[in-house]
Amino acid sequence: MSERPLAVVTGGGAGIGAAISRVLARDGYHVLLLDLHADKAAATAWAILQDGGEAEGIGLNITDPDAVDRLVQKAGTVRLLVNNAGIFDVKGFFDLGPADFRRMYEVNLVALFDLSQKLAARMQPGAAIVNIASRAMLGARHYAHYVASKAAVAGLTKAMALELAEGGIRVNAVAPGVIETDMLKARSDTDLDGLRALQPMKTLGAPEDIAEAVAFLGSDRARFITGQILLVDGGRSLGGATGL
């Protein structure tokens, strides 16, 4: 059994989740990274091990309550939970239906709550939860279902912070702006040059920018911070709530 504190990262196999896993391993955690794609989880965990960190990759569908129960029994006492897993797609308002909202909420909100509740019941004072919201919670075109789900994550973060405070557990969220990931590049509506032009700093974020913010909020350096939503968007939110 590792003597390092345990961090659980959902969606930890690629993109922002993989960056979070690497940074937490660098900071001394034993990282249990979960991903729907077991091969990606294993590959990221192996890379961390090769760099001298401690990590284990597990394939897990976080919307499967029984699988989550088994994971919780295996994990034991968690020092830091990072709820990064989520889904996204582009769909205009008049093309959306109730099923689109239910699917988005099932992954982005309900599964996040379920895992958080089950792990928090075993957490000790000083533990922390960091949720990944999105700057899109301020409003955006062409994916109202995603916007609504991330606004709900922000609200749930504040409610969880109040509910868990007496147990000494802090809960915060990081809301990324436009982060240059493979997922972003693969989107049908992506115009990287156009997105950069909208940024006050004329640059897009990197997955490591989000990872460092998560690491801070999950650490004892943020011991008096809870219930906060940290926008990490290069100042884009200062220019209004439209767009990405």
C-alpha positions as a LaTeX table, in Angstrom:
\begin{tabular}{lrrr}
\hline
Residue & $x$ (\AA) & $y$ (\AA) & $z$ (\AA) \\
\hline
Met1 & 0.00 & 0.00 & 0.00 \\
Ser2 & 1.35 & 3.38 & $-1.02$ \\
Glu3 & 2.11 & 5.89 & 1.71 \\
Arg4 & 1.24 & 8.74 & $-0.61$ \\
Pro5 & $-2.16$ & 10.45 & $-0.31$ \\
Leu6 & $-4.69$ & 9.09 & $-2.79$ \\
Ala7 & $-6.15$ & 11.23 & $-5.57$ \\
Val8 & $-8.94$ & 10.02 & $-7.86$ \\
Val9 & $-9.28$ & 11.68 & $-11.27$ \\
Thr10 & $-12.23$ & 10.87 & $-13.53$ \\
Gly11 & $-11.72$ & 11.15 & $-17.26$ \\
Gly12 & $-8.02$ & 10.88 & $-16.47$ \\
Gly13 & $-6.88$ & 9.10 & $-19.59$ \\
Ala14 & $-6.52$ & 12.00 & $-22.01$ \\
Gly15 & $-6.59$ & 15.76 & $-22.46$ \\
Ile16 & $-7.19$ & 17.85 & $-19.35$ \\
Gly17 & $-7.70$ & 14.76 & $-17.20$ \\
Ala18 & $-4.33$ & 13.31 & $-18.17$ \\
Ala19 & $-2.62$ & 16.63 & $-17.41$ \\
Ile20 & $-4.31$ & 16.74 & $-14.01$ \\
Ser21 & $-3.17$ & 13.19 & $-13.29$ \\
Arg22 & 0.42 & 14.01 & $-14.22$ \\
Val23 & 0.56 & 17.17 & $-12.10$ \\
Leu24 & $-0.96$ & 15.46 & $-9.05$ \\
Ala25 & 1.53 & 12.60 & $-9.37$ \\
Arg26 & 4.31 & 15.20 & $-9.57$ \\
Asp27 & 2.96 & 16.75 & $-6.36$ \\
Gly28 & 3.23 & 13.47 & $-4.48$ \\
Tyr29 & $-0.15$ & 11.80 & $-4.85$ \\
His30 & $-0.82$ & 8.21 & $-5.71$ \\
Val31 & $-3.21$ & 8.82 & $-8.60$ \\
Leu32 & $-6.09$ & 6.51 & $-9.40$ \\
Leu33 & $-7.15$ & 7.69 & $-12.83$ \\
Leu34 & $-10.49$ & 6.52 & $-14.18$ \\
Asp35 & $-11.58$ & 6.63 & $-17.78$ \\
Leu36 & $-14.31$ & 5.10 & $-19.91$ \\
His37 & $-11.50$ & 3.93 & $-22.19$ \\
Ala38 & $-9.36$ & 1.51 & $-20.18$ \\
Asp39 & $-6.53$ & 1.64 & $-22.71$ \\
Lys40 & $-6.15$ & 5.41 & $-22.34$ \\
Ala41 & $-6.22$ & 5.14 & $-18.55$ \\
Ala42 & $-3.54$ & 2.46 & $-18.63$ \\
Ala43 & $-1.33$ & 4.41 & $-21.05$ \\
Thr44 & $-1.44$ & 7.59 & $-18.97$ \\
Ala45 & $-0.76$ & 5.66 & $-15.77$ \\
Trp46 & 2.21 & 3.93 & $-17.41$ \\
Ala47 & 3.66 & 7.26 & $-18.54$ \\
Ile48 & 3.37 & 8.58 & $-14.98$ \\
Leu49 & 5.12 & 5.48 & $-13.63$ \\
Gln50 & 7.91 & 5.95 & $-16.17$ \\
Asp51 & 8.40 & 9.49 & $-14.84$ \\
Gly52 & 8.76 & 8.22 & $-11.29$ \\
Gly53 & 5.23 & 8.91 & $-10.10$ \\
Glu54 & 2.60 & 6.57 & $-8.70$ \\
Ala55 & $-0.54$ & 5.89 & $-10.72$ \\
Glu56 & $-3.05$ & 3.22 & $-11.60$ \\
Gly57 & $-5.38$ & 3.37 & $-14.58$ \\
Ile58 & $-8.84$ & 1.81 & $-14.44$ \\
Gly59 & $-11.54$ & 1.59 & $-17.07$ \\
Leu60 & $-14.83$ & 2.76 & $-15.55$ \\
Asn61 & $-18.21$ & 3.98 & $-16.73$ \\
Ile62 & $-19.07$ & 6.53 & $-14.06$ \\
Thr63 & $-22.77$ & 6.32 & $-14.95$ \\
Asp64 & $-22.84$ & 2.66 & $-13.79$ \\
Pro65 & $-23.72$ & 2.78 & $-10.06$ \\
Asp66 & $-22.61$ & $-0.80$ & $-9.43$ \\
Ala67 & $-19.23$ & $-0.19$ & $-11.04$ \\
Val68 & $-18.86$ & 2.98 & $-8.99$ \\
Asp69 & $-19.68$ & 1.05 & $-5.81$ \\
Arg70 & $-16.95$ & $-1.48$ & $-6.59$ \\
Leu71 & $-14.49$ & 1.33 & $-7.28$ \\
Val72 & $-15.28$ & 3.04 & $-3.98$ \\
Gln73 & $-14.68$ & $-0.20$ & $-2.08$ \\
Lys74 & $-11.34$ & $-0.62$ & $-3.86$ \\
Ala75 & $-10.20$ & 2.98 & $-3.46$ \\
Gly76 & $-10.45$ & 3.30 & 0.30 \\
Thr77 & $-9.82$ & 6.73 & 1.79 \\
Val78 & $-9.38$ & 9.44 & $-0.83$ \\
Arg79 & $-7.58$ & 12.71 & $-0.09$ \\
Leu80 & $-8.54$ & 14.45 & $-3.35$ \\
Leu81 & $-11.31$ & 13.75 & $-5.85$ \\
Val82 & $-11.21$ & 15.52 & $-9.20$ \\
Asn83 & $-14.47$ & 15.22 & $-11.15$ \\
Asn84 & $-13.18$ & 15.87 & $-14.64$ \\
Ala85 & $-15.12$ & 13.36 & $-16.78$ \\
Gly86 & $-17.77$ & 14.87 & $-19.02$ \\
Ile87 & $-19.35$ & 14.82 & $-22.45$ \\
Phe88 & $-19.97$ & 17.54 & $-25.01$ \\
Asp89 & $-21.48$ & 17.96 & $-28.45$ \\
Val90 & $-22.54$ & 20.79 & $-30.72$ \\
Lys91 & $-26.27$ & 21.11 & $-31.35$ \\
Gly92 & $-28.43$ & 24.14 & $-32.10$ \\
Phe93 & $-31.27$ & 25.11 & $-29.81$ \\
Phe94 & $-34.03$ & 24.01 & $-32.19$ \\
Asp95 & $-32.30$ & 20.70 & $-32.82$ \\
Leu96 & $-32.19$ & 19.77 & $-29.15$ \\
Gly97 & $-34.66$ & 17.49 & $-27.43$ \\
Pro98 & $-35.28$ & 16.42 & $-23.82$ \\
Ala99 & $-33.14$ & 13.30 & $-24.36$ \\
Asp100 & $-30.12$ & 15.49 & $-25.14$ \\
Phe101 & $-30.45$ & 17.21 & $-21.78$ \\
Arg102 & $-30.96$ & 13.94 & $-19.91$ \\
Arg103 & $-27.86$ & 12.39 & $-21.50$ \\
Met104 & $-25.73$ & 15.45 & $-20.75$ \\
Tyr105 & $-26.94$ & 15.69 & $-17.16$ \\
Glu106 & $-26.50$ & 11.96 & $-16.54$ \\
Val107 & $-22.76$ & 12.17 & $-17.18$ \\
Asn108 & $-21.86$ & 15.76 & $-16.32$ \\
Leu109 & $-23.93$ & 16.10 & $-13.15$ \\
Val110 & $-25.62$ & 12.96 & $-11.83$ \\
Ala111 & $-22.56$ & 10.71 & $-12.14$ \\
Leu112 & $-20.41$ & 13.45 & $-10.61$ \\
Phe113 & $-22.77$ & 13.66 & $-7.64$ \\
Asp114 & $-22.96$ & 9.88 & $-7.19$ \\
Leu115 & $-19.20$ & 9.36 & $-7.06$ \\
Ser116 & $-18.68$ & 12.42 & $-4.87$ \\
Gln117 & $-21.30$ & 11.33 & $-2.35$ \\
Lys118 & $-19.90$ & 7.81 & $-2.07$ \\
Leu119 & $-16.26$ & 8.87 & $-1.73$ \\
Ala120 & $-17.00$ & 11.82 & 0.56 \\
Ala121 & $-18.58$ & 9.44 & 3.05 \\
Arg122 & $-15.11$ & 7.92 & 3.51 \\
Met123 & $-13.05$ & 11.12 & 3.39 \\
Gln124 & $-11.23$ & 12.50 & 6.40 \\
Pro125 & $-10.99$ & 16.16 & 7.46 \\
Gly126 & $-8.57$ & 17.98 & 5.18 \\
Ala127 & $-9.75$ & 16.17 & 2.05 \\
Ala128 & $-10.93$ & 18.09 & $-0.99$ \\
Ile129 & $-13.10$ & 17.75 & $-4.07$ \\
Val130 & $-12.49$ & 19.76 & $-7.23$ \\
Asn131 & $-15.14$ & 19.71 & $-9.95$ \\
Ile132 & $-14.53$ & 20.74 & $-13.53$ \\
Ala133 & $-17.17$ & 23.20 & $-14.65$ \\
Ser134 & $-16.77$ & 25.40 & $-17.75$ \\
Arg135 & $-16.79$ & 29.05 & $-18.71$ \\
Ala136 & $-19.72$ & 28.03 & $-20.90$ \\
Met137 & $-21.83$ & 28.15 & $-17.73$ \\
Leu138 & $-22.03$ & 31.91 & $-18.39$ \\
Gly139 & $-23.89$ & 31.21 & $-21.63$ \\
Ala140 & $-22.91$ & 30.09 & $-25.11$ \\
Arg141 & $-24.48$ & 29.34 & $-28.47$ \\
His142 & $-25.01$ & 25.91 & $-30.05$ \\
Tyr143 & $-24.87$ & 23.72 & $-26.96$ \\
Ala144 & $-27.50$ & 24.85 & $-24.48$ \\
His145 & $-27.67$ & 21.36 & $-22.97$ \\
Tyr146 & $-23.96$ & 21.46 & $-22.12$ \\
Val147 & $-24.21$ & 25.03 & $-20.79$ \\
Ala148 & $-27.06$ & 24.01 & $-18.50$ \\
Ser149 & $-25.17$ & 20.96 & $-17.21$ \\
Lys150 & $-22.06$ & 22.97 & $-16.35$ \\
Ala151 & $-24.10$ & 25.72 & $-14.69$ \\
Ala152 & $-25.59$ & 22.93 & $-12.60$ \\
Val153 & $-22.09$ & 21.71 & $-11.69$ \\
Ala154 & $-21.28$ & 25.20 & $-10.43$ \\
Gly155 & $-24.41$ & 25.26 & $-8.29$ \\
Leu156 & $-23.81$ & 21.76 & $-6.98$ \\
Thr157 & $-20.25$ & 22.71 & $-6.06$ \\
Lys158 & $-21.50$ & 25.47 & $-3.79$ \\
Ala159 & $-24.14$ & 23.22 & $-2.22$ \\
Met160 & $-21.61$ & 20.45 & $-1.61$ \\
Ala161 & $-19.20$ & 22.94 & $-0.05$ \\
Leu162 & $-21.81$ & 23.87 & 2.54 \\
Glu163 & $-22.94$ & 20.28 & 3.15 \\
Leu164 & $-19.43$ & 18.91 & 3.62 \\
Ala165 & $-17.81$ & 21.82 & 5.46 \\
Glu166 & $-18.57$ & 20.43 & 8.92 \\
Gly167 & $-16.65$ & 17.30 & 7.99 \\
Gly168 & $-13.60$ & 19.37 & 7.06 \\
Ile169 & $-13.97$ & 18.63 & 3.34 \\
Arg170 & $-13.52$ & 21.50 & 0.90 \\
Val171 & $-15.30$ & 21.61 & $-2.47$ \\
Asn172 & $-14.38$ & 23.97 & $-5.31$ \\
Ala173 & $-14.57$ & 24.02 & $-9.09$ \\
Val174 & $-12.35$ & 25.09 & $-11.96$ \\
Ala175 & $-14.15$ & 26.54 & $-14.98$ \\
Pro176 & $-11.88$ & 26.28 & $-18.04$ \\
Gly177 & $-12.16$ & 28.59 & $-20.99$ \\
Val178 & $-10.90$ & 27.52 & $-24.40$ \\
Ile179 & $-8.24$ & 24.87 & $-23.85$ \\
Glu180 & $-6.30$ & 23.55 & $-26.82$ \\
Thr181 & $-6.95$ & 19.81 & $-26.68$ \\
Asp182 & $-7.40$ & 17.11 & $-29.30$ \\
Met183 & $-11.12$ & 17.17 & $-28.52$ \\
Leu184 & $-11.32$ & 20.87 & $-29.33$ \\
Lys185 & $-9.42$ & 20.43 & $-32.58$ \\
Ala186 & $-11.76$ & 17.62 & $-33.63$ \\
Arg187 & $-14.93$ & 19.70 & $-33.20$ \\
Ser188 & $-16.87$ & 20.59 & $-36.32$ \\
Asp189 & $-17.13$ & 24.27 & $-35.32$ \\
Thr190 & $-13.50$ & 24.84 & $-34.30$ \\
Asp191 & $-11.60$ & 27.81 & $-35.70$ \\
Leu192 & $-8.45$ & 28.06 & $-33.60$ \\
Asp193 & $-7.29$ & 31.35 & $-35.12$ \\
Gly194 & $-10.72$ & 32.85 & $-34.59$ \\
Leu195 & $-10.77$ & 31.67 & $-30.99$ \\
Arg196 & $-7.36$ & 33.17 & $-30.32$ \\
Ala197 & $-8.52$ & 36.49 & $-31.74$ \\
Leu198 & $-11.30$ & 36.59 & $-29.13$ \\
Gln199 & $-8.89$ & 36.09 & $-26.25$ \\
Pro200 & $-7.60$ & 39.20 & $-24.44$ \\
Met201 & $-4.19$ & 37.54 & $-24.22$ \\
Lys202 & $-4.40$ & 36.28 & $-27.83$ \\
Thr203 & $-3.55$ & 32.75 & $-26.79$ \\
Leu204 & $-5.47$ & 29.62 & $-25.85$ \\
Gly205 & $-5.06$ & 27.68 & $-22.67$ \\
Ala206 & $-3.18$ & 24.41 & $-22.28$ \\
Pro207 & $-4.35$ & 21.39 & $-20.27$ \\
Glu208 & $-1.55$ & 22.08 & $-17.79$ \\
Asp209 & $-3.10$ & 25.47 & $-16.98$ \\
Ile210 & $-6.19$ & 23.69 & $-15.68$ \\
Ala211 & $-4.12$ & 21.02 & $-13.95$ \\
Glu212 & $-2.15$ & 23.58 & $-11.95$ \\
Ala213 & $-5.36$ & 25.32 & $-10.84$ \\
Val214 & $-6.81$ & 21.99 & $-9.74$ \\
Ala215 & $-3.63$ & 21.11 & $-7.87$ \\
Phe216 & $-3.76$ & 24.40 & $-5.99$ \\
Leu217 & $-7.43$ & 24.10 & $-4.99$ \\
Gly218 & $-6.88$ & 20.51 & $-3.90$ \\
Ser219 & $-3.87$ & 21.34 & $-1.75$ \\
Asp220 & $-3.47$ & 22.67 & 1.78 \\
Arg221 & $-2.38$ & 25.98 & 0.25 \\
Ala222 & $-6.10$ & 26.54 & $-0.37$ \\
Arg223 & $-7.18$ & 25.41 & 3.09 \\
Phe224 & $-9.49$ & 28.41 & 3.61 \\
Ile225 & $-11.08$ & 28.30 & 0.15 \\
Thr226 & $-14.32$ & 26.42 & $-0.45$ \\
Gly227 & $-17.44$ & 26.84 & $-2.56$ \\
Gln228 & $-15.60$ & 28.85 & $-5.22$ \\
Ile229 & $-15.67$ & 28.62 & $-9.01$ \\
Leu230 & $-12.27$ & 29.57 & $-10.42$ \\
Leu231 & $-12.45$ & 30.77 & $-14.01$ \\
Val232 & $-9.27$ & 29.82 & $-15.87$ \\
Asp233 & $-9.91$ & 31.38 & $-19.26$ \\
Gly234 & $-7.20$ & 33.95 & $-19.95$ \\
Gly235 & $-9.61$ & 36.78 & $-19.18$ \\
Arg236 & $-12.15$ & 35.84 & $-21.86$ \\
Ser237 & $-15.03$ & 35.98 & $-19.37$ \\
Leu238 & $-14.26$ & 39.67 & $-18.79$ \\
Gly239 & $-15.40$ & 40.40 & $-22.33$ \\
Gly240 & $-18.90$ & 38.95 & $-21.95$ \\
Ala241 & $-20.63$ & 35.62 & $-21.91$ \\
Thr242 & $-21.03$ & 34.93 & $-25.63$ \\
Gly243 & $-19.12$ & 32.39 & $-27.66$ \\
Leu244 & $-17.02$ & 29.58 & $-26.27$ \\
\hline
\end{tabular}
